[in-house]
Amino acid sequence: MSDPDSDPIYREALILAELAAREAAEFIQSHAGAVAADLIHEKGLNDIVSFVDEGAQDIIVGLIRRAYPDHHILAEEGFNPAELEPRHREGYSWIVDPLDGTTNFMHGVPQYGISIALMLNGKAMMGLVYDVCRGESFSAIRGAGARFGDASCRVSRTSLLADSLIATGFPYKQFDYLDAYTECIRRFWQDSRGVRRPGAASLDLAWVACGRFEGFFEQGLMPWDVAAGALIVEEAGGRYSDFSDSDGAHLGSEIVASNQLIHDEMIERLIPLRTADAK
């Protein structure tokens, strides 16, 4: 395969992703504050969806299918667990979250985004995270660096956890490890400048990439939550892993991402969750 930086498919895919995200964002914002309670339903415990999520996904998936009819698409709404099987990671595959932060959207909290990634044989090659409320775009092509709008994007240079601002996502569907999670939060509260829980993992990762946060960690995630954001962090000079510091976090259920400089300190404070998971 040619160098990703010179392979036109990834630049063409990014242009398409930006177009799809902007069209979907316009649709989402046209319904902000206007979704009746009886039009919201639960996919699972504390996991809600509405016609807005589904409509945004239709816009994005429709554009991708027209441009790349032979590519597999893994999208959040209507997701089938069988789509996570290894055979679906062969060749080109798109991973789409049409509205990351649905609960924020439904409550009028202006922190929700769109995440679109293009994978090749299970490896993220292009990623886009679009902040619907602010109109901010974060993107990356593997080997070509990360972008914040039209400018280059880099992680922060803060070298100590004590000087860092950390983002996380609290457990909201599974509570088996709540005590261990609380202990980890306590450690970060004591040892960092602060902990935030904005409520949209893709944007949390994008904000690590552009230096607003030094680090982010969360458990109980799906591929569409992190596939694009993890690549953007990496291409911005950052680092991501699972809580045991292993690779493959972009398709796993947990992730810790950082500016590299505080990664080891973050991993140390996640020991309670690793210990709980081993039991």
Protein Blocks (a to p, Z undefined) as FASTA:
>chain_A
ZZfklmmklmmmmmmmmmmmmmmmmmmmmmgoiacfklpccfbghiacdfklmmmmmmmm
mmmmmmmmmbccddfehpafklmpmklmgcjdddddfbghklmmmnopacdcddddddee
hiafbdcdddfknopacdddehiapaehjbccdddfbfbfklpccdddddfkbcklmmmm
mmmmmmmmmmmnbdcdehpaklmmmmmmnomambdcdehiafklmmmmmmmmmmnopacd
dfkopghklmmcbdcddehlmmmmmmmmmmmmmmmmmZZ
